[in-house]
């Protein structure tokens, strides 16, 4: 079911946003920082912010929980941006705190997996955008999508699913020390039948 997105005109402090995942791809963050710096005028930056409002869930204690665009939020924070526009996709302000994360999990609005792809307790999710850890496989998945390795998909946290697939097939040292080689291998793996279950798979068409 589609969720109505209700944009807030009033900016929200980036540092008040609560993450719903544990990691980001820091290479992705660097690319977004670069694109921000390339927009040197206030007008161009305002246009970028208007096009990338952060989707959030309004939760208990009047907090806003980011459900997408963690990379953009982190990049803007590192570039010194204090406030950002959000768009509310869900209101859970009435939910009690001790069941909040269970509801978020049921709605697939949280991804509590660390940089090793291991599921963790909800309490281990960082409380701030600035505390998100680096997962190089998430960077690899993002670059792979941009290179045409798979299509953008509406499946929640779809690029993390690809990151976990790549994690099982490519050594971490390869990703960290020879990103181009890892990308080449990832693109080849992404076209194979082993990846057919993943969101956005665009391998070769069947001859049948």
N, C-alpha and C positions, 0 to 999 in steps of 0.2 A: 504494500500500500504506500502510495506517495505521501511524503510528509510536507505540509505547508511550511515554507521557509518565511519567517517573519523578520525582516531586517530591522536592526536597531540603528537609528540615526545617531544616537549618542555613542561616542567611542567608549570602548572598554579598555582598561589598562592591560597590556599584554602580560604583565607579571601577575595579574590576578587570575589568569586563565589556568584551569587545571587540565593536565594531559589525560588522555585515556589510553595511552600506549607508553611503552618503556624506552623505546629507541627511535632514532631517526638515522638516515644516511647522511653523514656530515658532508660528503661530497655533494649531495643534493642541496644541502643548506648553502654551501659555498657558491653553487651555481645561481641560486636564488638571490644571494647577496650581490653577486656580480650584476645580475639583471637589474636589481634595485639601484645600484650605483650608476648604471648606464642611463637611467632616467634621472637626469640631473635637475630638471625643472620641477617645481612644486606641482604644476598642472599634470605632468606625466605621472608623477608619483601618486597623486590623488586618484588618477584614473586607474592605476594599478591596484590601489587599495580598494577602490569601488568594485573592481572585477573579482577580487579575491577576498570577499568577506568570509570570516571564519565561521563555519557551521558549529554550533554549540548546543548542548543540552543544558537547560536551566535546572539546577539541582538544589538539594537541601542547603540551608544556610546562605541562600542567594548567590551560590557560586555557579560559574559557567564552565562546563566541561567540553573541551575541544574534541570533536569527533572526526575531523579531517583538517588538512592543511597545517599539520604540526610543523612541517618543514618551513612553510612560509612564515609562521609565527616566530619560529626560532631565528630565522634569517633576519626578520625585521627587528627583533630584539637585539641581535648582535650588531645591527646597523644603527642602533640608538633610537629606534622608533618606540615611543612610549605607549601609544594607544592605537587601537584598531577597531574597525567595525565588525560586528558579529551578526549572524543570522541564526535565530533560534529554531531548531528543528524538532525540539521536544521539551515539554514542561514536566519535570519530575519533582517540583518543589514540594509536593504533598507527600512524597515517599520518605519513609523513615530512614535515617542514616545507615542503620545496621542492615538494611535490605537493598540499599541503593545500588551497590555494585552488582548484586545478583540480577536486578532488573535491567541494568545496563548490559550485562552479559547476555541475557535472554534476548534483548533487542539487537545484539551484535553491534553495540556502540562502544565496546571496549576490547582491547587486544593486549592482555597481560602476559606477553612473552618477552623474554630478555634477548640479548644479543647472541645467545647460543641457540635460540629457538625453543627454549624451555619455558613452559608455563609457570608463572609465579603467583604468589598471593596478591590480591588486589592492593593490600597495604604497601606493597613494594613499588607500585606505580609512582613515579616522581610527582611531587606536589607543584612543581613549577616547570615551565617550558625550558628554562635554562639548565635543568638537571637531566634532561633526556640524554641517554648514552648513545654512542655511535655503533651502528651495525653496518659494516661495509657491504654486506650482502643486500641490504636495502638500497644502498647507493647503486650497486650493480643492477638490481632489478629495475630501478628507475631509469638508468641509462639504457638498459636493454629495451625498455618500452619505447623510449624516444628514438631508438635505432630501428624500430619496427619489429622487434622480437615478439611482442604481443600487443594486443589492442587494449586501450583504456576501457575499464569495465566498471560497472556500478556495484559489483560485489564488494562489501565492506572489507577494507584492509587487503585488497586483492594483491597489491605489490608486495606485501609481507608474505603472502602465500607463495609468490614466485621466489622471494628471497629465501624462504625455507627450502624450496625445491633446489635452488642453486647451491645452498649450504651443504646439501647432501651429496653434491656431485663435484664441487670445485673446492680445492684447499683454500683456507682463509689466507694463507701466506701468498698465494697467487693473486688473490683479489687486492691485497695490501701492497704487494711489491710489483705486480705487473698487471695493472687494471685493464689495459688493452687486450692482453692475452685472455684474461678472465672473461671479458666481454665477448670476444670471438668464440670462446668455448660455450658461453651462456647462450649465444644466439643459435649455435648449432644444437645444443641440448633442447632449446625451446621449440624447435621445429619437430622434435622427435615424438613418438607415440607415448613415451613415458610422461610427457607433459600435457597430454590431451585433456586431462581433468581440470587443468588450471583455468581460471577466468581470463578471457581474452586470447586464448590459444589460437594461433593462426598458422598452423603447420600446413604442409602440402595437402591438397585436396585428394580424396580417395579416387582410385581408378574405377571403383565399382559403379 
